[in-house]
């Protein structure tokens, strides 16, 4: 084998060049990749959870259907005469909702896309109707803020 500068053989040169090329190709992507935001429980409890309890014109409250459902979006049942969840129930709801979120990407998160009207870019099917007719709905914007990592004050 031919030595280069008395240290490397010709085969080593090819390996080194391959390694340099691999680093050059992947380094820009890894430098520009931002870490995904962390979902904030405080924001969820104070701003998102009330959306699930609120009555919207023309719709039933999310909790009515989603506490009896056996689908992916399953909220805890409210206690008898309760108008809010206990801390323990809220934590379980948060854990469940987090599974419907792709942090930092509301366009691919079920939480934001499933109840959004298809005309506004949402999923074609939601048996509970369209909770959000457009992306201008303040509650939808709150869900987006949550997905993007908004923090409770």
C-alpha positions as semicolon CSV with decimal commas, in nm:
position;residue;x (nm);y (nm);z (nm)
1;X;0,000;0,000;0,000
2;X;0,114;0,348;-0,083
3;X;0,179;0,573;0,215
4;X;0,070;0,934;0,214
5;X;0,295;1,169;0,411
6;X;0,437;0,863;0,586
7;X;0,123;0,820;0,801
8;X;-0,180;0,702;0,605
9;X;-0,218;0,438;0,338
10;X;-0,429;0,499;0,026
11;X;-0,721;0,302;0,179
12;X;-0,710;0,525;0,486
13;X;-0,733;0,834;0,266
14;X;-1,062;0,713;0,115
15;X;-1,203;0,641;0,465
16;X;-1,101;0,986;0,587
17;X;-1,252;1,158;0,283
18;X;-1,576;0,961;0,330
19;X;-1,591;1,065;0,695
20;X;-1,530;1,432;0,610
21;X;-1,801;1,419;0,343
22;X;-2,050;1,258;0,585
23;X;-1,982;1,524;0,846
24;X;-2,011;1,805;0,590
25;X;-2,349;1,675;0,472
26;X;-2,504;1,613;0,815
27;X;-2,352;1,896;1,019
28;X;-2,563;2,181;0,877
29;X;-2,885;1,988;0,947
30;X;-2,783;1,909;1,303
31;X;-2,678;2,269;1,370
32;X;-3,004;2,413;1,240
33;X;-3,232;2,155;1,407
34;X;-3,403;2,324;1,697
35;X;-3,498;2,118;2,000
36;X;-3,867;2,037;2,023
37;X;-4,053;2,248;2,277
38;X;-4,156;2,091;2,606
39;X;-4,530;2,088;2,674
40;X;-4,612;2,293;2,983
41;X;-4,854;2,142;3,234
42;X;-4,934;2,482;3,386
43;X;-5,035;2,624;3,047
44;X;-5,234;2,310;2,975
45;X;-5,427;2,326;3,301
46;X;-5,497;2,700;3,295
47;X;-5,561;2,755;2,923
48;X;-5,619;2,426;2,738
49;X;-5,826;2,221;2,980
50;X;-6,096;2,490;3,009
51;X;-6,150;2,456;2,631
52;X;-6,253;2,093;2,685
53;X;-6,512;2,204;2,942
54;X;-6,652;2,506;2,755
55;X;-6,975;2,499;2,559
56;X;-6,934;2,637;2,207
57;X;-7,233;2,756;2,006
58;X;-7,370;2,470;1,800
59;X;-7,154;2,207;1,971
60;X;-7,154;2,004;2,286
61;X;-6,863;2,030;2,528
62;X;-6,560;1,811;2,440
63;X;-6,581;1,642;2,780
64;X;-6,934;1,515;2,712
65;X;-6,826;1,285;2,429
66;X;-6,461;1,235;2,511
67;X;-6,506;1,113;2,868
68;X;-6,727;0,827;2,748
69;X;-6,523;0,747;2,439
70;X;-6,273;0,469;2,397
71;X;-6,077;0,648;2,128
72;X;-5,734;0,813;2,147
73;X;-5,872;1,136;2,291
74;X;-6,021;1,010;2,616
75;X;-6,075;1,262;2,895
76;X;-6,129;1,166;3,258
77;X;-6,491;1,162;3,372
78;X;-6,591;1,456;3,586
79;X;-6,707;1,375;3,936
80;X;-7,073;1,402;4,025
81;X;-7,170;1,774;4,017
82;X;-6,807;1,868;3,944
83;X;-6,735;2,146;3,696
84;X;-6,360;2,078;3,681
85;X;-6,118;1,788;3,712
86;X;-5,919;1,704;4,023
87;X;-5,543;1,761;4,010
88;X;-5,485;1,389;3,958
89;X;-5,739;1,376;3,674
90;X;-5,586;1,685;3,513
91;X;-5,243;1,520;3,519
92;X;-5,384;1,209;3,351
93;X;-5,562;1,426;3,091
94;X;-5,235;1,610;3,026
95;X;-5,049;1,282;2,972
96;X;-5,319;1,164;2,731
97;X;-5,329;1,495;2,540
98;X;-4,948;1,496;2,511
99;X;-4,977;1,178;2,303
100;X;-5,185;1,371;2,048
101;X;-4,921;1,640;2,005
102;X;-4,611;1,663;1,792
103;X;-4,437;1,939;1,995
104;X;-4,355;2,239;1,780
105;X;-4,564;2,115;1,489
106;X;-4,933;2,204;1,515
107;X;-4,988;2,113;1,148
108;X;-4,922;1,745;1,226
109;X;-5,072;1,729;1,577
110;X;-5,402;1,548;1,615
111;X;-5,502;1,784;1,894
112;X;-5,509;2,080;1,656
113;X;-5,598;1,913;1,328
114;X;-5,877;1,670;1,416
115;X;-6,134;1,924;1,543
116;X;-6,042;2,183;1,277
117;X;-6,270;2,213;0,972
118;X;-6,125;2,051;0,658
119;X;-6,177;2,379;0,472
120;X;-5,930;2,534;0,717
121;X;-5,678;2,252;0,676
122;X;-5,809;2,008;0,938
123;X;-5,886;1,639;0,915
124;X;-6,182;1,525;0,708
125;X;-6,354;1,334;0,988
126;X;-6,452;1,430;1,342
127;X;-6,775;1,275;1,461
128;X;-6,827;1,561;1,706
129;X;-6,842;1,819;1,432
130;X;-6,602;2,102;1,372
131;X;-6,516;2,271;1,696
132;X;-6,301;2,518;1,503
133;X;-6,425;2,654;1,171
134;X;-6,100;2,842;1,106
135;X;-5,750;2,894;1,236
136;X;-5,865;3,235;1,359
137;X;-6,065;3,079;1,644
138;X;-5,909;3,193;1,972
139;X;-5,942;2,848;2,131
140;X;-5,768;2,689;1,832
141;X;-5,489;2,945;1,865
142;X;-5,456;2,848;2,232
143;X;-5,413;2,481;2,134
144;X;-5,147;2,586;1,882
145;X;-4,966;2,788;2,149
146;X;-4,968;2,479;2,375
147;X;-4,828;2,260;2,096
148;X;-4,558;2,523;2,037
149;X;-4,452;2,510;2,403
150;X;-4,625;2,815;2,554
151;X;-4,563;2,852;2,927
152;X;-4,807;2,944;3,201
153;X;-4,749;3,292;3,345
